[in-house]
Amino acid sequence: MAPLNGNVPPALEGKKRRIGVMTSGGDAPGMNGVVRAVVRMSISKGCEPYGIYEGYEGLVQGGSLIKRMEWADVRNWVSIGGTLIGTARCRAFYERPGRLKAAKNMVLHGIDALIVCGGDGSLTGADKFRAEWPGLLKELVETKELTAAETAQFQHLNIVGLVGSIDNDLSSTDATIGCYSSLGTICESVDKIDATAMSHQRAFVIEVMGRHCGWLALMAALSTGADFVFIPEKPPSGDWEKQMCTIIKERRALGKRKTIVIIAEGAHDTELHKISPIRVKDLLTNKLGLDTRITTLGHLQRGGEPCAYDRMLSTLQGVEAVHAVLDATPETPTPVICIIENKIVRKRLDDAIKATHAVAEAIEAKDFSEAMKLRDSEFSEYYTAYMTTTATDQPELLLPKEKRMRIAIVHVGAPAGGMNAATQSAVAYCLARGHTPIAIHNGFPGLTRHHDDKPQGSVREIKWLDTEGWISTGGSEIGTNRGLPSADIAKTAECFALYKFDALFVVGGFEAFTALSELRKGRGEYPSFRIPMVLLPATVSNNVPGTEYSIGSDTCLNALVTFCDAIRVSASSSRRRVFVVETQGGRSGYIATVAGLSIGAVAVYTPEEGINLNMLTQDIEHLRQSFATDRGQNQAGKLILCNEHASEAFDSMEIAKIIKEEAKGRFDARHAIPGHWQQGVRPSPMDRVRAVRLASKCIQFLEGYAGQTEEAIAADSQSSAVIGIKGASVIFSSMVKLERDETDWKERRPKNEFWIAMKTVVDTLSGRPNPGVKRN
C-alpha cells in the first residue's frame, strides 16, 4: 500500500529497483511461476518486488491491490495453475484518465519498473503506457495530483513483457507460457476419445481453442495422429470436403477403425467462410456414413497445473525479465522475453506485436502463404511434417527410383517416451518418398541373433498401418536394449550386407551414441558400414553429446514433477517434513536440476557437483531456519532432489537419515524413489511433436546421400551424425567431432553441459545459502 503520509518513498540505491509484477489477459498455466521467479530474483538482487493484483485493474485502483511481496509469499506457487494475483479486464486503463491513475499509484509506491505477463493485447497496453509515461507525469504535476519533487526520480519507466497465452499466438517466440500445458490437456483428452472411437469405429470432430492462431490445433493433430486438421493460417483448398473425405476413406480402406478430425475455433475456408464442427460432422456422417460425434474442449484447455516445461519456461523467463529490468537504460526499447528452440532471448516488443498483427492481416487479405511465413519457422516445419507423415498417397513427393533407399531403423538403450513417435514419423516419411523402411527389432542383439528366425525374423519391412497409433504410445514397439555392435561386429556387418541397408536411423541415448561411434570406426574394415547414419537422441537422461534436448526427457520431467507434487502433499500434510527424492539421469544432473527448478526444490544434488559433509551441514541449517519461519501448515512440505549417482557415499536414504538425525526432532525426513516411473506411460506432447519433426529431418538428411559411392560416404565426416537442438538452432553434428571434442566418455555425458547455469537459478530461488545474499 502507499505510505500513509502520502510521501513517495525514496529511490533505492544504485541500480536497485522497485519492480511491479502483474498478470493480465486470459490466465495461463505457468503465470504463478513467473510471479515467484520475479519476486525471489528481485529480492536476491536487492530490489523490492510488488505484486499488482487483478491485472491493470489493480494498477488503476491501487490501494490494497498493490502489495509488497516477501520471499515466503510465493512459496510453492510454481506448481499451481491459473494466476494467484488475479487477472481482470480493465476498461478504465483503455482511457487516458485510467492510465493517469495507474501512473500515480506507481509513483506513490515508488515503483519504477513493470514486468507484465499476458497476451499481445496486455503487452501492447504496457508498451503504450511506457510511451505515454513522461506526459502522464507532467499532467499529474500540472493537475497537482503530485509534485514535481515527487515525480523527479520517476522520469523513465522500464517495462518488460512475458507472453502468457495458451494459444502460442505471439510471433517471434517458439512457445508462450502455458501453451504446452494446454496442449497436454488436449492430447490427454484426445487419447481418451481415441479409445472409444476405436472401440465403436467412430469418427470424432474435436474443437480446440485458437481464434486467430492454429498452433494448438496443429500440434494436437501432430501429437495424436489426427486424420485431418483445420487451422486459420492454412485453410484447406476449395474442394476440401472432397479432399478430407478421400483421405479418411483411404485410411478406412487400409483397415483403420477410427477417425479424428481436429478443428481450431477460428477455422475457415479460403474465402474466410467459417468451417464449423457441425459442418464437418455432417460431411462425415452423410458422405462417408460414419457414426460421428463432436467434442468441444472449451475452457478445460486453460485449467490444471502447469506441465514441467511451462514451469521451467516461466521460471527462466521470470529470472531473465528481472535481469532485463536491471540492464535497461532510458533508451532501451521495451523487450519481450522469448524462447527460440532451447534458448531464452530478448526481442523488441513492438516488433513482435507488429509481426503478430501482420499474421491476422495476411489472413484477412487471404494471403495464406504470407501468414505461414510470418509465423515462426518451427510452425511451418511442423505443418510440413504433419502433411508429409499423415497422408498415405502423395505421388508428388516420390523420389526417382534411383534415389530410393532401404533405410534401417533401430532403437538402442533404455526406453524413452517418443521413440515410437519418431519411428512412426520416419516410416511415414520414408513411404511418402518411396524409400523402404526396415525395422530392426530388439536392437543390435536382435539383429545378430534373431535376424533369420522362423517364422519371423527380427529384420522386417514396415507398412503404414503397422505404426498406426504409435505416436501416443510409450516404450519401444520394435524393442530396445543396451547391446552394442561390438558384441559381434563381424556378424553386424554381415547382416547389414545381407539385408542391403542403404542408410541407418538410430534412436536412443548414450548407448546409441556409442553404437554409432563403433559403426563409424568399423567402416575401414567393413564396407557395409559405409552408409549414411544418423542418431536421434532419445533418453530420459538427456546426456547425449551434440544436443541440448533428447526425446523422452520432457516425458520424464512431467512424470517426476507429478510424483513430486504428490510427495509434497504428503510432506505438507505431515507438517515439518522433508522428502529426499532420488531421480534418474545417469551421471548427468539435468533431470534433477530441471525438475528442481520446476517444483521449487530446497536443494538439488548432482554428479557434476557431488555431495560433501559441509554441503549437507549447510543445507540442514537452512532447513532449520526455513521451518522456524514458515507460516501455516500448507507451507510445511519441502523437497530435496538427489540424482542417483550424485555421490558414492551418500544416497537418498542416507541423506534422509542424516537430516532426520541432525534435525533433533524439529522436523522429519524421509526418502522416496520413483524409479522407472520416471520413464512415463504416454509420451508428452513436446516429445511427440519434436520426435515427428526431428525424425523427418533425419530421413531428409539420410536421403541426401542417395546415389553416392561407399568411398565418398566413408570420406565424408558428416555422413555419421547426431541431430540436435543447440541454442536457437537444429543442427547435425559430425560424430568425428563429437567423439573427439565434446564427449566425456568416462562420465557418459557431454563435456560442456548447457544446463549447468540453471543450478544457480535453482539455488537462488530456493533460498539455499549463498554467501553475501540476504533473504527476507
C-alpha positions in Angstrom: 0.0 0.0 0.0 1.0 3.6 -0.4 2.7 5.3 2.5 0.1 6.6 5.0 1.5 10.1 4.9 1.3 10.3 1.1 5.0 10.7 0.7 6.7 9.0 -2.2 9.4 6.5 -0.9 13.0 7.5 -1.8 14.7 5.7 -4.7 16.7 2.6 -3.9 20.5 2.9 -4.0 22.5 2.2 -7.1 20.7 0.2 -9.9 18.3 -1.4 -7.4 14.7 -1.0 -8.5 11.1 -1.4 -7.1 9.7 -3.8 -9.6 5.9 -4.4 -10.1 4.8 -7.7 -11.5 1.3 -8.4 -12.9 -0.6 -10.9 -14.9 -3.1 -9.8 -17.5 -5.5 -11.1 -20.1 -6.6 -14.8 -20.1 -5.0 -16.9 -17.4 -2.4 -19.5 -18.5 -0.7 -22.3 -16.6 2.8 -21.0 -15.6 1.8 -17.4 -14.7 2.4 -18.1 -11.0 5.9 -19.4 -11.8 6.6 -16.0 -13.4 5.5 -14.2 -10.3 7.5 -16.5 -8.0 10.6 -16.1 -10.1 10.3 -12.3 -10.4 9.7 -11.9 -6.6 12.6 -14.0 -5.5 15.1 -12.9 -8.1 14.2 -9.3 -7.3 14.9 -9.9 -3.6 18.1 -11.7 -4.3 19.3 -8.7 -6.4 18.4 -6.3 -3.5 15.3 -4.9 -5.3 11.8 -4.6 -3.9 9.1 -6.6 -5.7 5.4 -5.6 -5.7 2.5 -7.8 -6.8 -0.2 -5.9 -8.7 -3.4 -7.8 -8.1 -6.2 -8.2 -10.7 -4.1 -7.0 -13.7 -4.5 -3.4 -14.9 -7.5 -3.0 -12.7 -5.1 -3.3 -9.7 -2.8 -0.7 -11.2 -5.7 1.7 -11.7 -7.4 1.1 -8.3 -4.2 1.0 -6.3 -4.6 0.6 -2.5 -4.6 -3.0 -1.3 -4.3 -4.2 -4.9 -0.6 -3.2 -4.9 1.2 -5.2 -2.3 4.9 -5.5 -1.4 5.8 -9.2 -1.8 8.1 -11.1 0.5 10.1 -14.3 -0.1 7.6 -16.6 1.7 4.6 -15.1 -0.1 5.3 -17.1 -3.3 6.3 -20.4 -1.7 5.1 -23.4 -3.9 3.5 -21.1 -6.4 5.4 -22.7 -9.3 3.2 -25.8 -9.2 -0.2 -24.0 -9.1 -2.3 -23.3 -12.2 -4.1 -20.1 -13.1 -2.8 -16.8 -11.5 -2.9 -16.3 -7.8 -2.5 -12.5 -8.1 -5.6 -12.5 -10.4 -6.4 -11.0 -13.8 -9.3 -8.9 -15.0 -10.4 -6.9 -17.9 -9.9 -3.2 -17.2 -11.8 -0.8 -19.5 -10.6 2.1 -17.4 -7.0 1.5 -18.5 -8.0 1.8 -22.1 -8.7 5.5 -21.5 -6.1 8.2 -20.5 -7.7 9.0 -17.1 -7.3 5.4 -16.1 -3.7 5.4 -17.1 -3.2 8.7 -15.1 -4.4 6.9 -12.0 -2.2 3.9 -12.7 0.9 6.2 -13.1 0.0 8.0 -9.8 -0.3 4.7 -8.0 3.1 3.5 -9.3 4.8 6.7 -8.2 3.2 6.6 -4.7 4.6 3.1 -4.3 7.9 4.1 -5.7 7.6 1.5 -8.5 9.9 2.4 -11.4 9.8 -0.9 -13.5 6.9 -3.1 -14.5 7.0 -6.8 -15.6 3.8 -7.8 -17.4 2.9 -11.4 -18.2 0.0 -11.6 -20.6 -1.1 -11.8 -24.3 -0.4 -9.4 -27.1 -3.2 -7.0 -26.0 -1.9 -6.8 -22.5 1.7 -6.2 -23.7 0.6 -3.6 -26.3 -1.1 -1.7 -23.4 2.0 -1.9 -21.3 4.2 -0.5 -24.2 1.7 2.3 -24.8 1.8 3.1 -21.0 5.6 3.4 -21.2 5.4 5.7 -24.3 3.0 8.0 -22.5 4.8 7.9 -19.2 6.6 11.3 -19.4 3.3 13.0 -20.5 1.3 11.3 -17.7 3.8 12.5 -15.0 3.7 16.0 -16.5 -0.1 16.1 -16.3 -0.1 14.7 -12.8 2.1 17.6 -11.7 0.1 20.2 -13.6 -3.2 19.0 -12.0 -1.4 19.0 -8.6 -2.1 15.3 -8.1 1.7 15.0 -7.5 4.5 17.5 -7.1 7.5 17.9 -9.3 9.7 16.7 -6.5 7.7 13.5 -6.1 8.0 12.7 -9.7 11.6 13.7 -10.2 13.0 10.2 -9.7 10.5 8.5 -12.0 11.2 10.2 -15.3 11.7 6.9 -17.0 9.7 3.7 -16.8 11.1 0.4 -17.9 8.7 -2.4 -18.9 9.5 -6.0 -19.7 6.9 -8.3 -21.3 6.5 -12.1 -20.9 3.9 -13.9 -23.0 1.4 -15.9 -21.1 -1.0 -17.4 -23.6 -2.3 -20.9 -24.2 -2.7 -20.1 -27.9 1.0 -19.6 -28.5 -0.1 -16.7 -30.8 2.8 -14.2 -30.4 5.2 -14.2 -33.3 9.0 -14.1 -32.5 8.8 -17.0 -29.9 8.5 -20.7 -30.3 6.5 -21.1 -27.2 4.4 -19.0 -24.9 3.9 -19.7 -21.2 1.0 -22.1 -20.8 0.8 -23.4 -24.4 2.3 -26.8 -23.7 0.2 -27.3 -20.6 -2.9 -26.7 -22.7 -1.6 -28.9 -25.4 -1.1 -31.7 -22.8 -4.7 -31.3 -21.7 -5.9 -31.6 -25.3 -3.7 -34.6 -26.0 -4.9 -36.4 -22.9 -8.5 -35.8 -23.9 -7.9 -37.0 -27.5 -6.0 -40.1 -26.3 -9.1 -41.0 -24.2 -11.5 -40.2 -27.0 -9.3 -42.3 -29.3 -10.1 -45.5 -27.2 -13.8 -45.1 -27.6 -13.5 -44.2 -31.2 -11.5 -47.3 -31.9 -14.0 -49.5 -30.0 -17.0 -48.3 -32.0 -15.3 -47.5 -35.3 -16.5 -43.9 -34.8 -15.3 -40.5 -36.1 -14.8 -37.6 -33.7 -14.6 -33.9 -34.6 -12.7 -32.1 -31.8 -12.8 -28.4 -31.5 -9.9 -26.7 -29.7 -9.1 -23.0 -28.9 -7.4 -20.8 -31.3 -9.4 -17.9 -32.9 -6.5 -16.4 -34.8 -3.8 -19.0 -34.3 -3.8 -22.7 -35.2 -0.8 -23.8 -33.1 -2.9 -25.8 -30.6 -4.9 -27.5 -33.4 -1.8 -28.3 -35.5 0.3 -29.6 -32.6 -2.7 -31.6 -31.3 -3.2 -33.1 -34.7 0.5 -33.9 -34.9 0.6 -35.3 -31.4 -2.4 -37.6 -31.8 -2.1 -38.7 -35.4 -5.3 -36.9 -36.4 -6.6 -37.6 -39.9 -7.4 -34.0 -40.8 -6.8 -30.6 -39.2 -8.3 -27.1 -39.8 -6.2 -24.0 -38.9 -6.7 -20.3 -39.7 -3.3 -19.8 -41.2 -3.5 -22.5 -43.8 -7.2 -23.3 -44.7 -7.8 -26.3 -46.9 -8.2 -26.0 -50.6 -11.5 -25.1 -52.3 -12.6 -28.7 -52.6 -11.7 -29.5 -49.0 -14.8 -31.5 -48.5 -13.8 -34.0 -51.2 -10.2 -33.9 -50.1 -11.0 -34.7 -46.5 -13.4 -37.5 -47.4 -11.0 -39.1 -49.8 -8.2 -39.2 -47.2 -10.4 -40.6 -44.5 -12.0 -43.2 -46.9 -8.5 -44.3 -48.0 -7.4 -44.9 -44.4 -10.6 -46.8 -43.5 -9.9 -49.0 -46.6 -6.4 -49.8 -45.2 -8.1 -51.1 -42.0 -8.1 -48.0 -39.7 -11.0 -48.3 -37.3 -11.4 -44.7 -36.1 -11.2 -41.1 -37.4 -10.1 -38.0 -35.6 -10.5 -34.5 -37.1 -9.2 -31.5 -35.1 -10.5 -28.0 -35.8 -9.4 -24.7 -34.4 -12.3 -22.5 -33.3 -11.2 -19.9 -35.8 -11.1 -22.3 -38.8 -12.3 -21.1 -42.1 -12.0 -21.9 -45.8 -10.0 -19.9 -48.4 -12.9 -17.4 -48.8 -12.9 -16.9 -45.0 -16.2 -18.6 -44.5 -16.3 -20.3 -41.1 -15.9 -24.1 -41.0 -17.8 -25.3 -38.0 -17.6 -28.7 -36.3 -21.2 -29.3 -37.2 -20.5 -28.9 -40.9 -17.6 -31.4 -40.7 -19.7 -33.8 -38.7 -22.5 -33.7 -41.3 -20.0 -34.4 -44.1 -18.5 -37.4 -42.3 -22.0 -38.7 -41.5 -23.7 -38.1 -44.8 -20.9 -38.6 -47.3 -19.0 -41.5 -45.6 -21.7 -43.0 -43.4 -19.5 -42.7 -40.3 -21.0 -42.6 -36.8 -19.6 -39.2 -35.9 -19.5 -37.2 -32.6 -18.4 -33.6 -31.7 -16.4 -32.8 -28.7 -15.7 -29.2 -27.7 -13.0 -29.0 -25.1 -13.6 -25.3 -24.2 -12.1 -23.9 -21.0 -10.9 -27.3 -19.9 -7.8 -26.3 -22.0 -6.9 -23.5 -19.7 -7.1 -25.3 -16.4 -4.9 -27.6 -14.3 -1.3 -27.4 -13.0 1.4 -26.3 -15.4 3.5 -29.0 -17.1 7.2 -29.3 -16.4 8.1 -27.3 -19.5 5.9 -24.4 -18.6 7.2 -24.4 -15.0 10.8 -24.2 -16.3 9.9 -21.7 -19.0 8.0 -19.4 -16.7 10.8 -19.5 -14.1 13.7 -18.9 -16.5 11.8 -16.1 -18.3 10.9 -14.5 -15.0 14.5 -14.5 -14.0 15.5 -13.1 -17.3 12.9 -10.4 -17.0 14.5 -9.1 -13.8 17.9 -9.1 -15.5 16.3 -7.2 -18.4 15.0 -4.6 -15.9 18.4 -4.1 -14.3 20.1 -3.9 -17.6 17.7 -1.4 -19.0 18.5 2.3 -19.7 16.0 5.0 -20.6 16.8 4.4 -24.2 16.3 0.6 -24.2 13.3 -0.4 -26.3 10.7 -2.5 -24.4 11.8 -6.1 -24.6 9.7 -9.2 -24.6 11.3 -12.4 -23.3 11.1 -15.2 -25.9 12.4 -18.7 -26.4 13.8 -19.9 -29.8 14.4 -23.7 -29.8 16.2 -24.0 -26.5 17.5 -20.5 -25.9 15.9 -17.7 -23.8 16.3 -14.4 -25.8 15.1 -10.8 -25.6 13.4 -9.3 -28.6 11.8 -5.9 -29.2 8.2 -6.0 -28.0 6.9 -3.6 -30.7 8.5 -5.8 -33.5 6.9 -8.9 -32.0 3.4 -7.3 -31.7 3.7 -5.9 -35.3 4.6 -9.3 -36.6 1.7 -10.9 -34.7 -0.8 -8.4 -36.2 0.7 -8.9 -39.6 -0.4 -12.6 -39.5 -4.0 -11.6 -38.9 -3.8 -9.0 -41.6 -2.4 -11.6 -44.1 -5.2 -14.0 -43.2 -7.8 -11.2 -43.7 -6.2 -10.5 -47.1 -6.4 -14.2 -48.0 -2.6 -14.3 -48.3 -2.2 -17.6 -46.5 1.4 -18.2 -47.7 2.4 -15.0 -46.1 0.6 -15.9 -43.0 2.5 -19.1 -42.7 5.8 -17.3 -43.3 5.0 -14.7 -40.6 4.6 -17.5 -38.0 7.9 -18.7 -36.7 9.9 -21.2 -38.9 9.1 -24.0 -36.4 5.4 -23.6 -37.1 5.9 -24.1 -40.8 8.2 -27.1 -40.3 5.6 -28.8 -38.1 2.9 -28.2 -40.7 5.1 -29.7 -43.4 5.9 -32.7 -41.1 2.2 -33.2 -40.4 1.2 -33.1 -44.1 4.1 -35.4 -45.1 3.6 -38.0 -42.4 -0.1 -38.3 -42.3 -1.1 -38.8 -46.0 -1.0 -42.2 -47.5 -0.8 -41.3 -51.1 1.3 -38.3 -52.2 2.8 -39.1 -55.7 4.3 -35.6 -55.9 6.7 -36.4 -53.1 8.0 -39.7 -54.6 11.7 -39.7 -55.5 13.1 -41.2 -58.7 13.7 -44.9 -58.3 17.5 -44.5 -58.3 17.2 -42.2 -55.3 15.1 -44.5 -53.2 16.8 -46.2 -50.3 16.4 -49.1 -47.9 16.6 -47.4 -44.5 17.1 -49.4 -41.4 15.6 -48.2 -38.1 16.9 -49.4 -34.7 16.3 -48.4 -31.1 19.3 -48.7 -28.7 19.4 -48.2 -24.9 16.6 -47.8 -22.3 13.1 -46.9 -23.5 12.2 -43.2 -23.7 8.8 -41.6 -24.4 8.7 -40.5 -28.1 10.7 -43.4 -29.5 7.6 -44.7 -31.2 6.5 -41.3 -32.4 9.9 -40.9 -34.1 9.7 -44.3 -35.7 6.1 -43.7 -37.0 7.2 -40.3 -38.4 10.3 -41.9 -40.1 8.3 -44.7 -41.6 5.6 -42.3 -42.9 8.2 -40.0 -44.4 10.1 -42.9 -46.0 6.9 -44.3 -47.6 5.9 -40.8 -48.9 9.3 -40.5 -50.6 9.4 -44.1 -51.9 12.0 -45.4 -49.5 11.7 -48.8 -47.8 11.7 -48.5 -44.0 13.1 -51.6 -42.2 12.7 -52.2 -38.5 15.5 -54.0 -36.6 13.6 -55.5 -33.7 15.3 -55.6 -30.2 18.4 -53.6 -31.1 21.7 -54.9 -32.3 21.5 -58.2 -30.4 18.2 -58.8 -32.1 19.8 -58.2 -35.5 22.8 -60.6 -35.0 21.0 -63.3 -33.1 17.4 -63.4 -34.5 17.5 -61.9 -38.0 16.7 -65.2 -39.6 14.4 -66.7 -37.0 11.4 -68.6 -38.3 8.5 -67.9 -38.9 9.5 -64.3 -38.4 13.0 -62.7 -38.1 14.0 -59.5 -36.4 14.5 -57.6 -39.6 11.1 -56.6 -41.1 9.8 -54.1 -43.6 7.2 -51.7 -42.1 4.0 -50.7 -43.7 2.0 -47.5 -43.0 -0.7 -49.3 -41.0 1.9 -51.1 -38.9 2.7 -47.9 -37.0 -0.9 -46.7 -36.6 -1.3 -45.3 -33.1 2.4 -45.5 -32.2 2.7 -41.7 -31.8 0.9 -41.8 -28.5 2.4 -45.0 -27.0 5.3 -45.2 -24.6 8.2 -47.6 -24.6 9.5 -49.1 -27.8 7.2 -51.0 -30.1 10.2 -52.5 -32.0 12.1 -53.3 -28.9 15.2 -51.8 -27.5 18.2 -52.8 -25.3 21.7 -51.7 -24.4 23.5 -54.3 -26.6 26.3 -52.8 -28.8 27.5 -53.8 -32.3 30.9 -54.5 -30.8 29.4 -57.7 -29.1 29.7 -59.2 -32.6 30.8 -56.6 -35.0 31.5 -59.0 -37.8 28.0 -60.5 -37.7 26.5 -57.0 -37.5 28.4 -56.1 -40.7 27.3 -59.4 -42.3 23.6 -58.6 -41.6 24.0 -55.0 -42.9 25.2 -56.5 -46.2 22.7 -59.3 -46.2 19.7 -57.0 -46.0 21.3 -54.4 -48.2 20.8 -51.4 -45.9 21.4 -48.1 -47.7 21.1 -46.0 -44.6 20.7 -46.3 -40.8 18.4 -44.3 -38.5 19.3 -44.9 -34.8 17.0 -43.7 -31.9 18.4 -43.9 -28.4 20.6 -42.5 -25.7 24.3 -42.7 -24.8 24.4 -46.4 -25.8 23.1 -45.5 -29.2 25.8 -42.8 -29.4 28.4 -45.4 -28.6 26.9 -47.8 -31.1 27.1 -45.2 -33.8 30.7 -44.5 -32.9 31.6 -48.2 -33.2 29.9 -48.5 -36.6 31.7 -45.4 -37.9 35.1 -46.7 -36.7 34.3 -50.0 -38.3 34.0 -48.6 -41.8 37.6 -49.2 -42.6 37.3 -53.0 -42.1 33.6 -53.5 -43.0 32.3 -51.9 -46.3 28.7 -52.5 -45.3 29.1 -49.7 -42.7 29.9 -47.2 -45.4 26.4 -45.9 -45.4 24.9 -42.6 -44.0 24.0 -43.0 -40.4 22.2 -40.6 -38.1 21.2 -40.6 -34.4 18.1 -39.0 -32.9 18.9 -38.7 -29.2 16.2 -40.3 -27.1 16.8 -40.8 -23.4 15.4 -39.6 -20.1 18.9 -38.6 -19.0 19.4 -36.0 -21.8 23.1 -36.8 -21.7 23.9 -37.3 -25.4 26.7 -35.1 -26.9 25.5 -32.9 -29.7 22.2 -31.8 -28.4 20.6 -29.9 -25.5 17.3 -31.9 -25.8 16.7 -35.6 -26.0 13.4 -37.2 -26.9 11.9 -38.6 -23.7 13.4 -36.1 -21.3 10.3 -34.0 -21.2 8.1 -37.1 -20.6 10.4 -38.0 -17.7 10.3 -34.5 -16.2 6.5 -34.5 -16.4 6.3 -37.9 -14.6 8.8 -36.7 -12.0 7.1 -33.4 -11.4 3.7 -35.2 -10.9 5.4 -37.6 -8.5 7.0 -34.7 -6.5 3.7 -32.8 -6.4 2.1 -35.8 -4.7 5.0 -36.2 -2.4 4.8 -32.5 -1.4 1.2 -33.0 -0.4 2.2 -35.8 1.9 5.1 -33.7 3.3 2.8 -30.8 3.9 0.1 -32.8 5.4 2.5 -34.4 7.9 3.9 -30.9 8.6 7.6 -30.2 9.1 8.8 -33.0 6.8 11.4 -33.1 4.1 11.4 -35.7 1.4 14.7 -36.6 -0.4 13.6 -37.8 -3.9 16.0 -39.9 -5.9 16.0 -39.1 -9.6 17.2 -40.9 -12.7 19.6 -39.3 -15.1 22.7 -41.5 -15.1 25.8 -39.3 -14.4 24.1 -36.2 -15.7 22.3 -33.9 -13.3 20.0 -32.5 -16.0 16.8 -34.2 -14.8 17.4 -33.5 -11.1 18.2 -29.8 -11.9 15.3 -29.0 -14.2 12.9 -30.9 -12.0 14.2 -29.0 -9.0 13.6 -25.8 -11.0 10.1 -26.9 -11.8 9.0 -27.9 -8.3 10.9 -25.3 -6.2 13.2 -27.8 -4.5 15.1 -26.7 -1.4 18.3 -28.3 -2.8 19.4 -30.4 -5.8 22.4 -32.8 -5.7 24.1 -33.7 -9.0 27.0 -35.8 -10.1 28.7 -32.8 -11.5 28.8 -31.0 -8.1 28.9 -34.1 -5.8 27.9 -34.1 -2.2 30.1 -33.5 0.9 29.5 -33.1 4.6 29.9 -29.4 4.6 27.2 -29.1 1.9 24.8 -31.3 4.0 25.6 -29.3 7.1 24.8 -26.0 5.4 21.6 -27.4 3.9 20.4 -28.8 7.2 20.9 -25.4 8.9 19.0 -23.8 6.1 16.1 -26.3 6.7 16.1 -25.4 10.4 15.8 -21.7 9.7 13.2 -22.3 7.0 11.0 -24.5 9.2 11.3 -22.0 12.0 10.0 -19.1 9.9 7.3 -21.0 7.9 3.8 -19.7 8.1 0.8 -22.1 8.0 0.6 -25.8 7.7 0.3 -25.8 3.9 3.7 -24.2 3.7 5.5 -27.0 5.6 6.4 -29.6 3.0 9.9 -29.5 1.4 11.7 -31.5 -1.2 15.3 -32.2 -2.0 16.2 -33.9 -5.3 19.2 -36.2 -5.5 20.5 -37.7 -8.7 21.0 -41.5 -8.5 24.8 -41.1 -9.0 25.3 -37.8 -7.2 27.6 -39.5 -4.6 29.2 -42.8 -4.0 29.0 -42.2 -0.2 25.5 -40.7 0.2 22.4 -42.0 -1.5 18.9 -40.6 -0.9 18.2 -42.9 2.0 21.4 -42.0 3.8 20.8 -38.3 3.2 17.3 -38.6 4.7 18.7 -40.4 7.7 21.4 -37.7 8.3 18.8 -34.9 8.0 16.5 -36.6 10.4 19.2 -37.3 13.0 20.6 -33.7 12.8 17.0 -32.2 13.0 16.8 -33.4 16.6 13.0 -33.7 16.4 12.4 -30.3 15.0 11.4 -31.8 11.7 11.2 -35.2 10.0 12.9 -36.6 6.8 12.0 -39.4 4.5 13.3 -40.7 1.2 11.3 -41.6 -2.0 12.5 -43.4 -5.1 10.2 -43.1 -8.2 12.5 -45.4 -10.2 11.2 -46.4 -13.6 8.0 -44.4 -13.0 10.1 -41.5 -14.5 10.0 -43.1 -17.9 6.3 -42.2 -18.1 3.4 -44.0 -19.7 2.5 -41.9 -22.7 5.0 -39.5 -24.2 4.4 -35.8 -23.5 3.1 -33.6 -26.4 6.6 -32.0 -26.6 8.3 -35.3 -27.0 5.7 -36.3 -29.6 5.9 -33.3 -31.8 9.6 -32.9 -31.6 10.1 -36.6 -32.4 8.0 -36.2 -35.5 9.8 -33.1 -36.7 13.3 -34.3 -35.9 12.7 -37.8 -37.3 11.6 -36.3 -40.6 14.7 -34.1 -40.7 16.8 -37.2 -40.1 15.4 -39.1 -43.1 15.9 -35.9 -45.2 19.5 -36.0 -44.1 20.0 -39.6 -45.0 18.3 -39.3 -48.4 20.8 -36.6 -49.3 23.4 -39.3 -49.6 21.4 -41.4 -52.1 23.5 -42.4 -55.1 26.9 -41.6 -53.5 29.6 -44.3 -53.6 30.8 -46.1 -50.5 34.1 -44.4 -50.7 32.5 -40.9 -50.9 30.3 -41.6 -47.9 33.2 -43.0 -45.8 35.3 -40.0 -46.6 32.6 -37.5 -45.6 32.9 -36.9 -41.8 29.3 -35.6 -41.8 27.9 -38.9 -43.0 27.7 -40.2 -39.5 26.0 -37.6 -37.4 23.8 -36.6 -34.5 20.8 -34.4 -34.9 20.4 -31.9 -32.0 18.9 -28.7 -30.7 21.7 -26.4 -29.7 20.7 -22.9 -28.6 18.4 -21.4 -31.2 19.2 -23.9 -33.9 18.6 -27.5 -35.0 21.9 -28.9 -36.4 23.6 -32.1 -37.5 26.9 -32.6 -35.7 29.6 -34.9 -37.1 30.3 -37.9 -34.9 34.1 -37.4 -35.5 34.0 -34.0 -33.9 31.6 -35.0 -31.1 33.7 -38.1 -30.2 36.9 -36.1 -30.2 36.0 -32.8 -28.7 32.7 -32.9 -26.9 32.3 -36.2 -25.1 33.2 -37.2 -21.6 33.4 -40.9 -22.2 34.1 -41.8 -18.6 31.1 -39.9 -17.2 28.9 -40.7 -20.2 27.8 -37.1 -20.8 28.8 -34.0 -22.8 31.9 -32.2 -21.6 30.1 -28.9 -21.5 26.5 -29.2 -20.3 24.3 -26.3 -21.3 22.0 -26.5 -18.2 24.7 -26.0 -15.6 23.8 -22.4 -15.1 20.3 -23.5 -14.2 21.7 -24.9 -11.0 22.5 -21.4 -9.8 18.9 -20.4 -10.5 17.5 -23.3 -8.5 19.7 -22.4 -5.5 18.8 -18.7 -5.8 15.1 -19.2 -6.0 15.0 -21.8 -3.2 16.9 -19.5 -0.8 19.6 -22.0 -0.5 22.5 -20.4 1.5 24.9 -18.4 -0.7 27.5 -16.1 0.9 26.7 -12.4 0.5 23.0 -12.9 -0.3 20.5 -11.9 2.4 16.9 -13.3 2.4 13.9 -11.5 3.7 
